Amino acid sequence: MKCPICKKEVSLGDPEFPFCSDRCRVVDLGNWATEKYVIPSAEKPSEAEDDS
């Protein structure tokens, strides 16, 4: 498997799995914190407000 941040090869037994290092783990956490990653929802925000 490859590290999702730097694409370096990572083994299943590595201590930082699925990342190759603590640095890549922190970069990924920062991406979530700054909303760089988004989980799509089934409803659009405007539809949810209209139903309320």
PDB file of N, CA, C and O in Angstrom:
ATOM      1  N   MET A   1       0.851  -1.177   0.000  1.00  0.00           N
ATOM      2  CA  MET A   1       0.000   0.000   0.000  1.00  0.00           C
ATOM      3  C   MET A   1       0.894   1.235   0.000  1.00  0.00           C
ATOM      4  O   MET A   1       2.032   1.193   0.466  1.00  0.00           O
ATOM      5  N   LYS A   2       0.366   2.325  -0.524  1.00  0.00           N
ATOM      6  CA  LYS A   2       1.125   3.574  -0.557  1.00  0.00           C
ATOM      7  C   LYS A   2       0.546   4.566   0.444  1.00  0.00           C
ATOM      8  O   LYS A   2      -0.662   4.606   0.676  1.00  0.00           O
ATOM      9  N   CYS A   3       1.435   5.368   1.032  1.00  0.00           N
ATOM     10  CA  CYS A   3       1.034   6.425   1.959  1.00  0.00           C
ATOM     11  C   CYS A   3       0.113   7.399   1.206  1.00  0.00           C
ATOM     12  O   CYS A   3       0.455   7.825   0.103  1.00  0.00           O
ATOM     13  N   PRO A   4      -1.040   7.757   1.774  1.00  0.00           N
ATOM     14  CA  PRO A   4      -1.962   8.645   1.067  1.00  0.00           C
ATOM     15  C   PRO A   4      -1.428  10.074   0.884  1.00  0.00           C
ATOM     16  O   PRO A   4      -1.953  10.827   0.064  1.00  0.00           O
ATOM     17  N   ILE A   5      -0.400  10.446   1.634  1.00  0.00           N
ATOM     18  CA  ILE A   5       0.134  11.808   1.534  1.00  0.00           C
ATOM     19  C   ILE A   5       1.310  11.885   0.564  1.00  0.00           C
ATOM     20  O   ILE A   5       1.277  12.665  -0.388  1.00  0.00           O
ATOM     21  N   CYS A   6       2.362  11.071   0.800  1.00  0.00           N
ATOM     22  CA  CYS A   6       3.578  11.189  -0.018  1.00  0.00           C
ATOM     23  C   CYS A   6       3.753  10.068  -1.034  1.00  0.00           C
ATOM     24  O   CYS A   6       4.670  10.113  -1.854  1.00  0.00           O
ATOM     25  N   LYS A   7       2.881   9.060  -0.987  1.00  0.00           N
ATOM     26  CA  LYS A   7       2.872   7.930  -1.931  1.00  0.00           C
ATOM     27  C   LYS A   7       4.050   6.967  -1.740  1.00  0.00           C
ATOM     28  O   LYS A   7       4.314   6.152  -2.625  1.00  0.00           O
ATOM     29  N   LYS A   8       4.767   7.038  -0.608  1.00  0.00           N
ATOM     30  CA  LYS A   8       5.841   6.102  -0.301  1.00  0.00           C
ATOM     31  C   LYS A   8       5.226   4.750   0.072  1.00  0.00           C
ATOM     32  O   LYS A   8       4.154   4.708   0.675  1.00  0.00           O
ATOM     33  N   GLU A   9       5.894   3.645  -0.279  1.00  0.00           N
ATOM     34  CA  GLU A   9       5.396   2.311   0.039  1.00  0.00           C
ATOM     35  C   GLU A   9       5.339   2.103   1.550  1.00  0.00           C
ATOM     36  O   GLU A   9       6.273   2.471   2.262  1.00  0.00           O
ATOM     37  N   VAL A  10       4.243   1.513   2.044  1.00  0.00           N
ATOM     38  CA  VAL A  10       4.042   1.244   3.464  1.00  0.00           C
ATOM     39  C   VAL A  10       3.579  -0.205   3.606  1.00  0.00           C
ATOM     40  O   VAL A  10       2.718  -0.667   2.857  1.00  0.00           O
ATOM     41  N   SER A  11       4.164  -0.919   4.579  1.00  0.00           N
ATOM     42  CA  SER A  11       3.763  -2.301   4.844  1.00  0.00           C
ATOM     43  C   SER A  11       2.655  -2.325   5.885  1.00  0.00           C
ATOM     44  O   SER A  11       2.530  -1.412   6.701  1.00  0.00           O
ATOM     45  N   LEU A  12       1.861  -3.371   5.845  1.00  0.00           N
ATOM     46  CA  LEU A  12       0.744  -3.529   6.770  1.00  0.00           C
ATOM     47  C   LEU A  12       1.191  -3.494   8.225  1.00  0.00           C
ATOM     48  O   LEU A  12       0.446  -2.995   9.069  1.00  0.00           O
ATOM     49  N   GLY A  13       2.369  -4.000   8.553  1.00  0.00           N
ATOM     50  CA  GLY A  13       2.850  -4.063   9.923  1.00  0.00           C
ATOM     51  C   GLY A  13       3.558  -2.809  10.413  1.00  0.00           C
ATOM     52  O   GLY A  13       3.951  -2.755  11.578  1.00  0.00           O
ATOM     53  N   ASP A  14       3.736  -1.802   9.567  1.00  0.00           N
ATOM     54  CA  ASP A  14       4.433  -0.574   9.982  1.00  0.00           C
ATOM     55  C   ASP A  14       3.670   0.139  11.094  1.00  0.00           C
ATOM     56  O   ASP A  14       2.439   0.179  11.071  1.00  0.00           O
ATOM     57  N   PRO A  15       4.389   0.703  12.073  1.00  0.00           N
ATOM     58  CA  PRO A  15       3.728   1.336  13.222  1.00  0.00           C
ATOM     59  C   PRO A  15       2.864   2.553  12.869  1.00  0.00           C
ATOM     60  O   PRO A  15       1.915   2.858  13.591  1.00  0.00           O
ATOM     61  N   GLU A  16       3.173   3.241  11.786  1.00  0.00           N
ATOM     62  CA  GLU A  16       2.403   4.436  11.396  1.00  0.00           C
ATOM     63  C   GLU A  16       1.338   4.137  10.339  1.00  0.00           C
ATOM     64  O   GLU A  16       0.704   5.059   9.827  1.00  0.00           O
ATOM     65  N   PHE A  17       1.135   2.852  10.006  1.00  0.00           N
ATOM     66  CA  PHE A  17       0.191   2.446   8.966  1.00  0.00           C
ATOM     67  C   PHE A  17      -1.158   3.136   9.146  1.00  0.00           C
ATOM     68  O   PHE A  17      -1.656   3.159  10.271  1.00  0.00           O
ATOM     69  N   PRO A  18      -1.771   3.690   8.129  1.00  0.00           N
ATOM     70  CA  PRO A  18      -1.481   3.596   6.707  1.00  0.00           C
ATOM     71  C   PRO A  18      -0.531   4.676   6.196  1.00  0.00           C
ATOM     72  O   PRO A  18      -0.310   4.795   4.991  1.00  0.00           O
ATOM     73  N   PHE A  19       0.028   5.460   7.113  1.00  0.00           N
ATOM     74  CA  PHE A  19       0.981   6.496   6.728  1.00  0.00           C
ATOM     75  C   PHE A  19       2.401   5.956   6.851  1.00  0.00           C
ATOM     76  O   PHE A  19       2.622   4.948   7.521  1.00  0.00           O
ATOM     77  N   CYS A  20       3.368   6.618   6.211  1.00  0.00           N
ATOM     78  CA  CYS A  20       4.753   6.163   6.285  1.00  0.00           C
ATOM     79  C   CYS A  20       5.482   6.778   7.474  1.00  0.00           C
ATOM     80  O   CYS A  20       6.515   6.263   7.901  1.00  0.00           O
ATOM     81  N   SER A  21       4.952   7.875   8.012  1.00  0.00           N
ATOM     82  CA  SER A  21       5.621   8.557   9.115  1.00  0.00           C
ATOM     83  C   SER A  21       4.613   9.385   9.911  1.00  0.00           C
ATOM     84  O   SER A  21       3.476   9.598   9.490  1.00  0.00           O
ATOM     85  N   ASP A  22       5.071   9.842  11.069  1.00  0.00           N
ATOM     86  CA  ASP A  22       4.229  10.708  11.893  1.00  0.00           C
ATOM     87  C   ASP A  22       3.961  12.031  11.170  1.00  0.00           C
ATOM     88  O   ASP A  22       2.885  12.610  11.323  1.00  0.00           O
ATOM     89  N   ARG A  23       4.928  12.511  10.386  1.00  0.00           N
ATOM     90  CA  ARG A  23       4.758  13.755   9.635  1.00  0.00           C
ATOM     91  C   ARG A  23       3.572  13.656   8.680  1.00  0.00           C
ATOM     92  O   ARG A  23       2.745  14.566   8.615  1.00  0.00           O
ATOM     93  N   CYS A  24       3.490  12.555   7.942  1.00  0.00           N
ATOM     94  CA  CYS A  24       2.377  12.374   7.000  1.00  0.00           C
ATOM     95  C   CYS A  24       1.052  12.252   7.748  1.00  0.00           C
ATOM     96  O   CYS A  24       0.025  12.730   7.265  1.00  0.00           O
ATOM     97  N   ARG A  25       1.062  11.621   8.909  1.00  0.00           N
ATOM     98  CA  ARG A  25      -0.152  11.513   9.730  1.00  0.00           C
ATOM     99  C   ARG A  25      -0.639  12.908  10.153  1.00  0.00           C
ATOM    100  O   ARG A  25      -1.836  13.191  10.103  1.00  0.00           O
ATOM    101  N   VAL A  26       0.291  13.774  10.569  1.00  0.00           N
ATOM    102  CA  VAL A  26      -0.059  15.132  10.996  1.00  0.00           C
ATOM    103  C   VAL A  26      -0.535  15.967   9.811  1.00  0.00           C
ATOM    104  O   VAL A  26      -1.467  16.759   9.952  1.00  0.00           O
ATOM    105  N   VAL A  27       0.088  15.802   8.655  1.00  0.00           N
ATOM    106  CA  VAL A  27      -0.357  16.515   7.446  1.00  0.00           C
ATOM    107  C   VAL A  27      -1.799  16.128   7.119  1.00  0.00           C
ATOM    108  O   VAL A  27      -2.613  16.991   6.792  1.00  0.00           O
ATOM    109  N   ASP A  28      -2.119  14.838   7.206  1.00  0.00           N
ATOM    110  CA  ASP A  28      -3.476  14.366   6.931  1.00  0.00           C
ATOM    111  C   ASP A  28      -4.468  14.958   7.932  1.00  0.00           C
ATOM    112  O   ASP A  28      -5.556  15.389   7.549  1.00  0.00           O
ATOM    113  N   LEU A  29      -4.097  14.980   9.206  1.00  0.00           N
ATOM    114  CA  LEU A  29      -4.968  15.574  10.227  1.00  0.00           C
ATOM    115  C   LEU A  29      -5.204  17.057   9.937  1.00  0.00           C
ATOM    116  O   LEU A  29      -6.323  17.550  10.087  1.00  0.00           O
ATOM    117  N   GLY A  30      -4.164  17.760   9.528  1.00  0.00           N
ATOM    118  CA  GLY A  30      -4.302  19.169   9.163  1.00  0.00           C
ATOM    119  C   GLY A  30      -5.234  19.368   7.982  1.00  0.00           C
ATOM    120  O   GLY A  30      -5.987  20.340   7.938  1.00  0.00           O
ATOM    121  N   ASN A  31      -5.186  18.445   7.016  1.00  0.00           N
ATOM    122  CA  ASN A  31      -6.095  18.528   5.860  1.00  0.00           C
ATOM    123  C   ASN A  31      -7.551  18.411   6.303  1.00  0.00           C
ATOM    124  O   ASN A  31      -8.415  19.121   5.790  1.00  0.00           O
ATOM    125  N   TRP A  32      -7.827  17.509   7.260  1.00  0.00           N
ATOM    126  CA  TRP A  32      -9.197  17.386   7.781  1.00  0.00           C
ATOM    127  C   TRP A  32      -9.576  18.649   8.553  1.00  0.00           C
ATOM    128  O   TRP A  32     -10.691  19.151   8.413  1.00  0.00           O
ATOM    129  N   ALA A  33      -8.652  19.165   9.369  1.00  0.00           N
ATOM    130  CA  ALA A  33      -8.944  20.330  10.210  1.00  0.00           C
ATOM    131  C   ALA A  33      -9.229  21.583   9.385  1.00  0.00           C
ATOM    132  O   ALA A  33     -10.036  22.419   9.791  1.00  0.00           O
ATOM    133  N   THR A  34      -8.582  21.719   8.244  1.00  0.00           N
ATOM    134  CA  THR A  34      -8.797  22.892   7.394  1.00  0.00           C
ATOM    135  C   THR A  34      -9.875  22.655   6.343  1.00  0.00           C
ATOM    136  O   THR A  34     -10.057  23.463   5.432  1.00  0.00           O
ATOM    137  N   GLU A  35     -10.588  21.536   6.480  1.00  0.00           N
ATOM    138  CA  GLU A  35     -11.685  21.169   5.581  1.00  0.00           C
ATOM    139  C   GLU A  35     -11.248  21.003   4.135  1.00  0.00           C
ATOM    140  O   GLU A  35     -12.015  21.268   3.210  1.00  0.00           O
ATOM    141  N   LYS A  36      -9.998  20.560   3.945  1.00  0.00           N
ATOM    142  CA  LYS A  36      -9.528  20.249   2.597  1.00  0.00           C
ATOM    143  C   LYS A  36     -10.218  18.990   2.086  1.00  0.00           C
ATOM    144  O   LYS A  36     -10.459  18.848   0.887  1.00  0.00           O
ATOM    145  N   TYR A  37     -10.536  18.071   3.010  1.00  0.00           N
ATOM    146  CA  TYR A  37     -11.297  16.873   2.685  1.00  0.00           C
ATOM    147  C   TYR A  37     -12.755  17.121   3.052  1.00  0.00           C
ATOM    148  O   TYR A  37     -13.046  17.750   4.069  1.00  0.00           O
ATOM    149  N   VAL A  38     -13.664  16.627   2.228  1.00  0.00           N
ATOM    150  CA  VAL A  38     -15.087  16.802   2.481  1.00  0.00           C
ATOM    151  C   VAL A  38     -15.794  15.474   2.248  1.00  0.00           C
ATOM    152  O   VAL A  38     -15.535  14.792   1.257  1.00  0.00           O
ATOM    153  N   ILE A  39     -16.680  15.111   3.156  1.00  0.00           N
ATOM    154  CA  ILE A  39     -17.493  13.921   2.986  1.00  0.00           C
ATOM    155  C   ILE A  39     -18.826  14.363   2.390  1.00  0.00           C
ATOM    156  O   ILE A  39     -19.556  15.126   3.022  1.00  0.00           O
ATOM    157  N   PRO A  40     -19.155  13.898   1.185  1.00  0.00           N
ATOM    158  CA  PRO A  40     -20.404  14.336   0.554  1.00  0.00           C
ATOM    159  C   PRO A  40     -21.622  13.823   1.317  1.00  0.00           C
ATOM    160  O   PRO A  40     -21.602  12.738   1.897  1.00  0.00           O
ATOM    161  N   SER A  41     -22.668  14.621   1.301  1.00  0.00           N
ATOM    162  CA  SER A  41     -23.912  14.205   1.952  1.00  0.00           C
ATOM    163  C   SER A  41     -24.987  13.966   0.896  1.00  0.00           C
ATOM    164  O   SER A  41     -24.847  14.382  -0.254  1.00  0.00           O
ATOM    165  N   ALA A  42     -26.047  13.298   1.297  1.00  0.00           N
ATOM    166  CA  ALA A  42     -27.136  12.993   0.383  1.00  0.00           C
ATOM    167  C   ALA A  42     -27.974  14.239   0.082  1.00  0.00           C
ATOM    168  O   ALA A  42     -28.485  14.396  -1.027  1.00  0.00           O
ATOM    169  N   GLU A  43     -28.110  15.113   1.068  1.00  0.00           N
ATOM    170  CA  GLU A  43     -28.909  16.329   0.892  1.00  0.00           C
ATOM    171  C   GLU A  43     -28.031  17.540   0.649  1.00  0.00           C
ATOM    172  O   GLU A  43     -26.904  17.611   1.139  1.00  0.00           O
ATOM    173  N   LYS A  44     -28.544  18.480  -0.099  1.00  0.00           N
ATOM    174  CA  LYS A  44     -27.868  19.756  -0.263  1.00  0.00           C
ATOM    175  C   LYS A  44     -28.223  20.610   0.953  1.00  0.00           C
ATOM    176  O   LYS A  44     -29.325  20.474   1.485  1.00  0.00           O
ATOM    177  N   PRO A  45     -27.329  21.480   1.405  1.00  0.00           N
ATOM    178  CA  PRO A  45     -27.613  22.307   2.590  1.00  0.00           C
ATOM    179  C   PRO A  45     -28.889  23.138   2.473  1.00  0.00           C
ATOM    180  O   PRO A  45     -29.593  23.307   3.469  1.00  0.00           O
ATOM    181  N   SER A  46     -29.206  23.657   1.300  1.00  0.00           N
ATOM    182  CA  SER A  46     -30.410  24.476   1.144  1.00  0.00           C
ATOM    183  C   SER A  46     -31.680  23.627   1.326  1.00  0.00           C
ATOM    184  O   SER A  46     -32.678  24.129   1.844  1.00  0.00           O
ATOM    185  N   GLU A  47     -31.660  22.363   0.912  1.00  0.00           N
ATOM    186  CA  GLU A  47     -32.795  21.479   1.095  1.00  0.00           C
ATOM    187  C   GLU A  47     -33.014  21.159   2.570  1.00  0.00           C
ATOM    188  O   GLU A  47     -34.158  21.072   3.015  1.00  0.00           O
ATOM    189  N   ALA A  48     -31.962  20.987   3.319  1.00  0.00           N
ATOM    190  CA  ALA A  48     -32.059  20.679   4.729  1.00  0.00           C
ATOM    191  C   ALA A  48     -32.660  21.858   5.497  1.00  0.00           C
ATOM    192  O   ALA A  48     -33.435  21.651   6.431  1.00  0.00           O
ATOM    193  N   GLU A  49     -32.317  23.076   5.121  1.00  0.00           N
ATOM    194  CA  GLU A  49     -32.839  24.270   5.780  1.00  0.00           C
ATOM    195  C   GLU A  49     -34.327  24.462   5.481  1.00  0.00           C
ATOM    196  O   GLU A  49     -35.074  24.919   6.346  1.00  0.00           O
ATOM    197  N   ASP A  50     -34.769  24.114   4.253  1.00  0.00           N
ATOM    198  CA  ASP A  50     -36.162  24.277   3.881  1.00  0.00           C
ATOM    199  C   ASP A  50     -37.067  23.330   4.659  1.00  0.00           C
ATOM    200  O   ASP A  50     -38.202  23.683   4.978  1.00  0.00           O
ATOM    201  N   ASP A  51     -36.574  22.123   4.969  1.00  0.00           N
ATOM    202  CA  ASP A  51     -37.358  21.136   5.687  1.00  0.00           C
ATOM    203  C   ASP A  51     -37.518  21.470   7.171  1.00  0.00           C
ATOM    204  O   ASP A  51     -38.450  20.987   7.815  1.00  0.00           O
ATOM    205  N   SER A  52     -36.628  22.282   7.713  1.00  0.00           N
ATOM    206  CA  SER A  52     -36.640  22.583   9.145  1.00  0.00           C
ATOM    207  C   SER A  52     -37.746  23.538   9.553  1.00  0.00           C
ATOM    208  O   SER A  52     -37.868  23.874  10.730  1.00  0.00           O
TER     209      SER A  52
END
